[in-house]
């Protein structure tokens, strides 16, 4: 009985000793990550401008609507430089947003979608038990495509599309929990500044991206 109790006590001590080691694990090297979540854009001023454009063009009894939320995702590769700093390269798809105006004379639908590559500098503050918070800032080259389709009340239609690539700034804050030596779950808020183009959509707007992600450290 004494030997059995000793073996159980030794096993418990070993398990307890391994917990701080897991909690204090810090990876220095390459890692991969993926995020999925919801993006949203503030197109209020663009909606008012488009409404006014249609009214000036002769539209009567105009009603309009916005679809300003969509599913977004990103994939990336990072380099953990030390316990506190990392560099990241990312490809992101911010989803699609749309405006629709309907009048007695017909309807107009405008779709806007953005995606592209970018990079971040990441600052990280680690805590015990695998928890950490971080902030990041960087730039993205986002390709924005705008598609328009007009349908006349008599049945005729016309469509057009164009795209433009611009550099936009972005920043993010988030928290991570490292639940295994090579895996962390991440929650993040990211803002992309001035997405869009004056030439294409009549203006630009910030896009917010709330996401959950998974990080895998390549040891």
SESE-918141 format. One line per 3 residues: number of its first residue (from 0); for each residue x, y negated, z of N, C-alpha, C. Coordinates in steps of 0.001 Angstrom, whole numbers, plus 524288, in hexadecimal, padded with zeros to 5 digits. Example, Ala and Ser with C-alpha at 12.3 -4.5 7.8 and 13.67 -1.06 7.14 Angstrom:
REM residues 2
0 = 83386:8163A:81E78:8300C:81194:81E78:83390:80CE4:81E78 ~ 83232:808CA:81BA8:83566:80424:81BE4:83264:7FFE2:81EBE;
//
This chain:
REM residues 219
0 = 80342:804AE:80000:80000:80000:80000:80368:7FB1C:80000 ~ 80780:7FB3D:8032C:80B06:7F6C4:80378:80D99:7F5C0:7FE3A ~ 80F42:7FA0A:7FB72:811D1:7F959:7F657:80DF8:7F736:7F24A;
3 = 80908:7F921:7F27B:8051D:7F740:7EEC4:80410:7F179:7EF96 ~ 803A1:7EFEE:7F496:802B4:7EA69:7F5CA:8073D:7E70F:7F3F7 ~ 80BF6:7E90C:7F4A2:81091:7E626:7F2F3:810A5:7E56F:7ED0A;
6 = 80F14:7E994:7EA33:80F01:7E935:7E47E:80AF0:7E53F:7E2A7 ~ 8064A:7E52B:7E520:8023B:7E167:7E3AF:8040A:7DBE0:7E4CF ~ 80678:7DB24:7E966:80862:7D5F1:7EACC:80C8D:7D41F:7E701;
9 = 81002:7D7A7:7E571:81418:7D641:7E1BD:811D0:7D4CB:7DC71 ~ 80DB2:7D7A7:7DAC5:80B39:7D676:7D5C6:8089B:7D122:7D5E4 ~ 80602:7CFD9:7DA4C:80376:7CACE:7DACC:8076B:7C661:7DABB;
12 = 80BD0:7C719:7DD70:80FE0:7C31F:7DD7E:81220:7C240:7D812 ~ 812CF:7C689:7D52B:814E0:7C61A:7CFDD:81111:7C32A:7CC58 ~ 80BFE:7C459:7CCEB:80813:7C1A8:7C9C0:807DB:7BBE0:7CB1B;
15 = 80814:7BAAC:7D020:807F1:7B537:7D1C7:80CB8:7B246:7CFE2 ~ 8112F:7B4DE:7D002:815FA:7B253:7CE3D:815E4:7B13C:7C867 ~ 812F7:7B47B:7C579:812D7:7B3B6:7BFD0:80F5E:7AF2E:7BE36;
18 = 80BAA:7AD86:7C18F:8081F:7A954:7C027:80AE7:7A421:7BF6D ~ 80E39:7A264:7C303:81106:79D80:7C20A:81468:79DAE:7BD31 ~ 816A6:7A24C:7BC17:819ED:7A2BD:7B773:816BB:7A1CE:7B289;
21 = 811E0:7A3F4:7B272:80E7B:7A300:7AE07:80CFA:79D3D:7ADCB ~ 80BA7:79B0E:7B25F:809BE:795AD:7B286:80DE4:791CC:7B0D7 ~ 812C4:792EE:7B204:816EB:78F40:7B0E2:81990:79051:7ABA2;
24 = 81756:793FC:7A89D:819AC:79550:7A396:8197D:7909F:79FEF ~ 81DDB:78F4D:79D90:81E26:78B10:799C4:820EF:78D0F:794ED ~ 81E46:78C80:7907F:82084:78E59:78B9D:8237A:789EE:788EA;
27 = 8283D:78AFE:7875B:82B4D:7875F:7842D:82C55:78A1F:77F01 ~ 82A08:7881F:77AD6:82A77:78A9F:775C4:825AE:78990:7727D ~ 824CD:78CC9:76E81:8207C:78C0E:76AE7:81B5D:78E1E:76D22;
30 = 8170D:78BA1:76B82:811E2:78D9B:76CDC:80E0E:78C4B:7687F ~ 809EE:78F64:7682B:805B3:78E7F:76477:800C4:78D2D:76783 ~ 7FD26:78A5C:764F5:7F847:78915:76793:7F3E9:78858:763A2;
33 = 7EF2D:78917:76569:7EA8C:78832:7623E:7E636:78603:765A4 ~ 7E338:7825A:76377:7DEF0:77FD6:7664D:7DA0D:77FD3:762E8 ~ 7D58A:7802A:7656A:7D094:77F7A:762C1:7CD03:77C63:7665C;
36 = 7C9BB:77910:76413:7C64D:775E1:76753:7C2C1:7727E:7640F ~ 7C132:76E14:7663D:7BD89:76A8F:763A0:7C006:76545:7629E ~ 7BF51:76360:75DE8:7C11D:75E27:75C82:7BC6A:75A8E:75BF0;
39 = 7BD4A:75590:75CDC:7B92C:751A1:75C31:7BBA3:74C98:75A48 ~ 7B894:7498F:7575A:7BA80:744B9:75515:7B66A:74070:755E4 ~ 7B83E:73BC0:756B4:7B4CD:73745:75762:7B438:73474:75225;
42 = 7AFD9:73572:74F89:7AEDC:7331D:74A69:7AA7D:72F12:74AA4 ~ 7A99B:72CE3:74F3A:7A553:7292E:74FCC:7A5D3:72480:74C3F ~ 7AA6D:7221F:74BF7:7AB20:71D7A:748A7:7AAD2:71EE7:742E6;
45 = 7ACE5:72388:7416C:7AC95:72534:73BFD:7A6E9:72648:73A7A ~ 7A3DE:72871:73E23:79E52:7295D:73CFE:79B7B:72440:73BE7 ~ 79C79:72059:73F12:799F1:71B48:73E3D:79B9B:718E0:7390F;
48 = 7A09A:7197C:737BD:7A283:7175B:732C7:7A00A:71A1E:72E21 ~ 79F74:71F4A:72E71:79D0A:72232:72A27:7973A:720F4:729BE ~ 794A8:72072:72E34:78F21:71EEE:72E1D:78E76:719AE:72B5A;
51 = 791CC:715F7:72CBB:79168:710CD:72A62:79295:71102:7248D ~ 7965D:71444:7231D:797AE:714E2:71D8D:792F7:716DC:71A78 ~ 79040:71AC9:71C96:78BB9:71CF6:719DB:7873D:71905:719A0;
54 = 78672:7162F:71DDD:78251:71239:71DDF:78389:70DF7:719D6 ~ 7886D:70C45:719AA:789FE:7084C:715D9:7895E:70A4E:7103F ~ 789D6:70F81:70F98:7893A:711CD:70A5E:78384:71296:708EA;
57 = 77FF0:71160:70C8D:77A64:711B7:70B51:77772:7160E:70E02 ~ 779E6:718E2:7119E:7773F:71D26:71456:77306:71AFE:717F1 ~ 76E7A:71D99:717F2:76A2B:71BFF:71B5A:768A2:72089:71EDD;
60 = 7668C:71F2F:7237C:76514:72320:72769:7699C:726E3:72880 ~ 76E28:724B1:7293C:772DA:727E1:72A12:772FA:72A27:72F98 ~ 7743F:72F1C:72FF5:77582:7319B:734F6:77A99:7349D:73444;
63 = 77DDE:7347F:7383A:782F8:73708:737C0:78435:73A3A:73C9D ~ 787E6:73DD3:73C0A:7898A:74123:74066:78F46:74274:73FD1 ~ 791A8:743E9:7442F:79722:7457C:7444F:797A7:74AF5:7468B;
66 = 79B33:74DF8:74464:79D07:752CF:746D2:7A2AE:751C9:74859 ~ 7A379:7503C:74D49:7A8A3:74E5B:74EEB:7AB90:7522D:7526A ~ 7AA0B:75728:75264:7ACC1:75B35:75565:7AD81:7600A:75202;
69 = 7B1C7:762D7:75305:7B2BF:767A9:75021:7B6A2:76B00:7532D ~ 7B732:76FDB:7518A:7BB2C:77351:753C3:7C076:771FE:7515F ~ 7C46F:771A7:754AA:7C9BC:77074:752E2:7CD7D:7747A:75527;
72 = 7D1F7:77503:7529F:7D5E8:778A4:75499:7DB55:776E6:752E2 ~ 7DF44:778F9:7559B:7E4AC:777CB:75424:7E82F:77C5D:75592 ~ 7EC73:77CD5:752B5:7F07E:780C2:75390:7F5BD:77E02:753AB;
75 = 7F960:7800F:756CF:7FE5E:77D66:75714:802C5:780BE:75925 ~ 8076E:77E94:758B9:80C3A:78102:75AA7:80F17:77CF1:75DEC ~ 810E6:77E86:7628A:81381:77AE9:76605:818EA:77CC5:7679A;
78 = 81C0C:77911:7695D:8213A:77A34:76B73:82186:777D8:770E9 ~ 8218B:77B3C:774E6:82215:7796E:77A49:827D2:77823:77B3D ~ 82904:77311:77BEA:82E69:77162:77C71:83095:7726E:781E0;
81 = 82D4D:77196:785C5:82EB9:772A9:78B30:829A3:77311:78E4A ~ 82A12:772CC:7936E:82579:7737F:796C3:82150:76F4C:795CE ~ 822EC:76AC4:793E0:81F53:76655:793B7:81DE5:7646C:78E3E;
84 = 820F8:765A9:78A3B:82011:76355:78519:81FFD:7677E:780CE ~ 81CD3:76656:77CBC:81C6C:769DC:77841:81B4C:766A8:7735F ~ 81C52:768FC:76EE0:81AEA:766DF:769C9:81719:76A9C:76729;
87 = 8132C:76875:76471:80F43:76BBC:761E9:80E47:769F9:75C55 ~ 80D6C:76DCE:758EA:80B7E:76CD9:753A6:8062B:76F5E:7531B ~ 80278:76C9D:750A2:7FD03:76E4D:750B4:7FA75:76DA7:74B63;
90 = 7F709:77155:74A23:7F353:770A4:745E5:7EDE6:77076:74844 ~ 7EAC2:76C84:746E4:7E5A5:76BCB:74953:7E17F:76AEE:74525 ~ 7DCEA:76D2E:7461B:7D847:76C39:742E9:7D434:769D0:7467E;
93 = 7D2F1:764DA:745A2:7CF68:76202:74910:7C9AA:762C3:747B4 ~ 7C885:765D1:743B4:7C31B:766E3:74254:7C0F1:76306:73E62 ~ 7BBB6:76308:73DF4:7B904:75FD0:73A15:7B4C5:75C96:73CBB;
96 = 7B441:757BE:73B15:7B052:7542E:73D20:7AD49:751F0:7387B ~ 7A870:75061:73979:7A549:74EB0:7350A:7A183:74A50:7367D ~ 7A01B:74757:7327F:79C22:7433B:732B9:797FD:74489:72E9F;
99 = 79309:743C1:73003:78ED6:7448D:72C3A:78AF2:74018:72CA7 ~ 789D8:73DAD:72845:785F8:73988:72800:781AB:73B02:72436 ~ 77CC5:73A54:725D4:7784A:73BB1:7228D:774CC:736E1:72208;
102 = 77368:73598:71D3B:7700B:73119:71C25:76C01:732A4:71809 ~ 76867:72F0F:716EB:76471:7302A:712F0:766E3:73145:70DA9 ~ 76B45:72ED6:70C96:76DC9:72F60:70774:7711D:73449:706EC;
105 = 7725D:736F2:70B3C:775A2:73B9D:70B08:778C0:73C48:71003 ~ 77D03:73F3D:70FBD:7802F:7405A:71465:785F5:74031:71309 ~ 78912:73F4B:7170D:78EC5:73F59:71693:7910A:7427A:71B17;
108 = 79485:74626:719D3:79734:74942:71DD0:79D0E:74891:71D22 ~ 79FAF:7474D:72176:7A551:74655:72170:7A7E5:749FC:7255F ~ 7AB8F:74D2C:72394:7AE61:750DA:726ED:7B415:74F40:72768;
111 = 7B634:74FA3:72C23:7BBAB:74E49:72D3A:7BE2E:752C8:73032 ~ 7C298:754A6:72E5F:7C577:758CF:73109:7CB4A:7578C:7311A ~ 7CDE4:758E3:73573:7D371:757A0:7361A:7D66D:75C50:7382F;
114 = 7DB21:75D10:7361F:7DEA4:7612C:73801:7E435:75FAD:73686 ~ 7E800:76200:73936:7ED68:760D9:737E3:7F146:762AB:73BF6 ~ 7F62A:76131:73B13:7FA86:762C8:73E64:7FC5D:75E3A:741C3;
117 = 7FEC0:75F9D:7463A:800D4:75B91:749A3:804A2:75DBD:74D9A ~ 8068D:75A4F:750F6:80A44:75BD4:75505:80967:758B9:759F3 ~ 80AFD:75B02:75E67:80A52:75881:7637F:80F3B:75923:766D3;
120 = 8100E:7555B:76A2F:81392:755EB:76EA0:81028:756ED:77362 ~ 81168:75B01:77652:80E2A:75CB0:77AB3:8112A:75C05:77FCC ~ 80EB6:75982:7839D:810CE:7592B:788E9:80D7A:75C6C:78C95;
123 = 80FEC:75FA1:78FB5:80D21:76381:792E4:80EBB:762FD:79895 ~ 80ADD:76389:79C16:80BD3:7637D:7A1B5:809EB:768A4:7A3FA ~ 80D79:76C2F:7A55A:80BE6:77158:7A74E:80AD9:77157:7AD2A;
126 = 80740:774D2:7AEC3:80603:775BB:7B43C:806A5:77B84:7B579 ~ 80565:77CFA:7BA3C:80599:78278:7BBB6:8012F:7858B:7B927 ~ 801CE:78AB8:7B955:7FDD4:78E66:7B77B:7FCA0:78DCB:7B1A9;
129 = 80076:78C30:7AEAA:7FFE2:78BF1:7A900:7FCD1:7875B:7A6EE ~ 7FB59:783AF:7AA49:7F84A:77F2E:7A89D:7FBD4:77AB4:7A6DC ~ 7FA06:777C4:7A312:7FCED:7732A:7A143:7F930:76F68:79E90;
132 = 7FAB7:76A7B:79E6F:7F7EB:76686:79B5E:7FBD0:7642A:7978B ~ 7F9D2:761EC:79359:7FD5C:75FD1:78F6B:7FAC8:75B51:78C80 ~ 7FE08:7585B:789D7:7FC4A:7543F:7864F:7FFB6:7547C:78170;
135 = 7FD81:752EC:77D0B:80078:75315:7782C:7FF03:74E73:774BD ~ 802AB:74CF0:77169:801C0:748AF:76DB5:804A0:749EE:768A8 ~ 80257:7485A:7643E:804DE:7497C:75F44:80208:74718:75AAE;
138 = 8034A:74924:75602:8011A:74735:75123:7FF59:74BCC:74DCB ~ 7FB5C:74AD8:74A83:7F97C:74EC5:746D7:7F8DA:74C58:7416F ~ 7F9F5:74F66:73D7F:7F8AE:74DF9:7381F:7F393:750B9:736C9;
141 = 7EF3E:74DE0:7372C:7EA11:75028:73661:7E7FF:74EE8:730ED ~ 7E643:752ED:72E4E:7E3B4:7524E:72941:7DDD3:751EF:72A2D ~ 7DB90:74D8A:728BA:7D5FC:74CAD:72964:7D352:74CD9:72417;
144 = 7CF75:7502C:723A5:7CC78:750AE:71ECA:7C6F6:74EA7:71FB6 ~ 7C523:74B5B:71C41:7BFDA:7493F:71C82:7BCE4:74AF0:7179B ~ 7B854:74D4A:71874:7B4FC:74EF7:71428:7AFBA:74C42:714A6;
147 = 7ADB4:74A56:7105A:7A8B1:74797:71055:7A524:74A02:70C3A ~ 7A023:74A77:70DA2:79C3A:74C6D:709F5:79748:74939:70A7D ~ 79583:74702:70620:790B9:743F6:70609:78C96:746B0:702CC;
150 = 787B8:746BB:704C8:78357:7492B:7020A:77F05:7451D:70180 ~ 77D7A:74407:6FCB9:77958:7403F:6FBB5:77408:742B1:6FCA2 ~ 77032:73F71:6FDC3:76AEE:7416A:6FEBC:768C1:7443E:6F9F6;
153 = 76A81:742B4:6F563:768A7:7453C:6F0A3:76B3A:74A6E:6EF76 ~ 76F31:74BE9:6F27D:771A4:75100:6F1C5:77737:750D4:6EFC4 ~ 778FD:74C72:6EDC3:77E66:74C09:6EBF8:78233:74BE4:6F08C;
156 = 78700:74D72:6EF86:78AEC:74D86:6F3B7:79043:74C2D:6F198 ~ 793AE:74A8E:6F515:7991E:74963:6F3C6:79C77:74A8B:6F88A ~ 7A148:74C16:6F79A:7A4D2:74D59:6FBED:7AA51:74B9F:6FA98;
159 = 7AD64:74ABA:6FEAD:7B2DD:74927:6FE08:7B5D2:74A91:702F5 ~ 7BAF1:74B18:70281:7BE3C:74C43:70708:7C3A5:74A05:7062D ~ 7C64E:748FF:70A7A:7CBA2:746FD:70A3F:7CE46:74860:70F68;
162 = 7D36B:74822:70F7E:7D63C:7494C:7144C:7DAF4:745BE:714CE ~ 7DCD4:7454F:71999:7E14E:741F4:71AC0:7E418:7443C:71F7F ~ 7E93F:743BC:71FA8:7EC57:7459A:7240C:7EECF:740F5:726D0;
165 = 7EDF2:740A5:72BE5:7F00D:73C5D:72EFF:7F28D:73E76:733F6 ~ 7F641:73B8C:73619:7F8AA:73CE0:73B1B:7F582:73A69:73F7D ~ 7F40B:73D97:74348:7F0F8:73BB0:747B7:7F3A4:73D5E:74CC1;
168 = 7F336:73A29:750B7:7F54F:73B7E:755D1:7F17A:73ED5:758E9 ~ 7F37D:741C8:75C95:7F022:744FA:75FEC:7F2A3:7458C:7654D ~ 7EF50:74673:7692D:7F12C:74791:76E70:7ED81:74B87:770EC;
171 = 7EF61:74E24:774F7:7EC44:75236:7777A:7EDE3:752CF:77D25 ~ 7EA3E:754BA:78041:7EB50:75656:7859F:7E8D3:75BAF:78662 ~ 7EB24:75ECC:789CE:7E907:76403:78A93:7EB32:766A2:78F6F;
174 = 7E92C:76B4A:7906B:7EAE8:76E85:794CB:7EB7B:7741F:792E5 ~ 7EF33:776E8:79534:7F03E:77C48:7939C:7F0D1:77FC2:79866 ~ 7EF6D:784B4:797B1:7F02E:788AD:79BC2:7F2F6:78D4D:7994F;
177 = 7F7A1:78E5D:79B2B:7FAB6:792C7:79940:7F92A:79793:79C63 ~ 7F5DB:79AE7:79A0D:7F3BC:79F63:79CD7:7F6DD:7A462:79BFC ~ 7FAA9:7A433:79882:7FE28:7A8A1:7977C:80351:7A654:795A1;
180 = 80796:7A957:795E4:80CB2:7A729:79485:80CF2:7A486:78F3C ~ 809EA:7A660:78B5A:80A38:7A417:78629:8052E:7A162:7846C ~ 8012D:7A140:787BC:7FC26:79F27:78613:7FA44:79AD7:789BD;
183 = 7F812:796B9:7876B:7F5A2:7927A:78A5A:7F083:79108:787B9 ~ 7EC9E:78FBA:78AE3:7E7B9:78D9B:788E0:7E7D3:787B3:789B6 ~ 7E5DE:784C3:785EA:7E692:77F1D:785CE:7E158:77C6D:784D1;
186 = 7E058:77832:787A7:7DBF5:774C0:78687:7DE0B:76F5C:78534 ~ 7DBF7:76CF0:78113:7DE6F:7682B:77F13:7DA70:7645B:77CD2 ~ 7DB97:75F50:77D82:7D8D5:75B25:77AC2:7DCCF:75845:77766;
189 = 7DB84:75780:7726F:7DF17:754E4:76ED4:7DC1C:750CB:76BB1 ~ 7DEA1:74C6A:76AC8:7DC4B:74837:767A1:7DFC8:74705:762F8 ~ 7DD5B:746EB:75E56:7DFFA:7456A:75980:7DE13:73FEE:75814;
192 = 7E1BE:73C4A:75784:7E072:736C9:756D4:7DFB9:7355E:75117 ~ 7DB91:7326B:74FFE:7DAC3:72FFB:74ADB:7DAE1:733F0:74664 ~ 7D7B4:7380B:746EE:7D742:73BFB:742CE:7D3A3:739E8:73E8E;
195 = 7D516:73AB8:739AD:7D1EE:738E5:73554:7D4E9:734F5:73214 ~ 7D212:73265:72EB1:7D493:72EB7:72B1E:7D0B3:72A78:729A2 ~ 7D27F:7259F:729B5:7CF2A:72150:727ED:7CD98:72209:72237;
198 = 7D11A:7242E:71F1E:7CFFA:724D8:71990:7CBE5:72914:71894 ~ 7CBD5:72D22:71C05:7C85A:7318B:71B11:7C327:73101:71DDD ~ 7C361:72FF0:722FD:7BEA1:73020:72630:7BCEF:72AD2:72837;
201 = 7BFB0:726AE:72699:7BE35:72189:72866:7C027:72036:72DCC ~ 7C392:7236F:72FFD:7C5A0:7226F:7352E:7C809:7274E:73775 ~ 7CA25:726D3:73C36:7CC5B:72B55:73ED8:7CA3C:72B84:7446B;
204 = 7CAE3:7300C:746F7:7C8B5:730C7:74C2D:7CBF2:734C9:74F1A ~ 7CBAF:73495:75449:7CE66:73869:75785:7CB5E:73D91:7578E ~ 7CE53:741DF:7579E:7CC0B:74712:7581B:7CDEB:74975:75D3B;
207 = 7CA41:74B35:7607A:7CB7E:74DD3:7655D:7CAF3:753B3:764AF ~ 7CE78:75691:76723:7CEAB:75C49:76691:7CF4D:75EBE:76BFA ~ 7CB11:7612D:76DE4:7CB31:7643D:772C6:7CBF6:769E9:7715E;
210 = 7CFAE:76C88:773EF:7D0D9:771E0:7723F:7D2B6:77551:776BC ~ 7D239:77A5F:775DB:7D4B1:77E5F:7790D:7D899:7813E:77598 ~ 7DD08:782B8:777E2:7E110:78529:774C1:7E3FB:78971:777A3;
213 = 7E724:78C2E:774AE:7EA75:79052:776C7:7F009:78F70:774E3 ~ 7F3AC:78FB9:7787A:7F93C:78F21:7773B:7FC07:7944E:7781D ~ 7FF64:795BC:7745C:8027E:79A92:774C4:80840:79926:77459;
216 = 80B37:79A58:77875:810CC:7992C:77881:813E1:79D95:775F9 ~ 81723:79C1F:7723C:81A56:79FEF:76F61:81F76:7A0B9:7724E ~ 81F90:7A481:775BE:82443:7A571:778ED:827E8:7A942:77640;
//
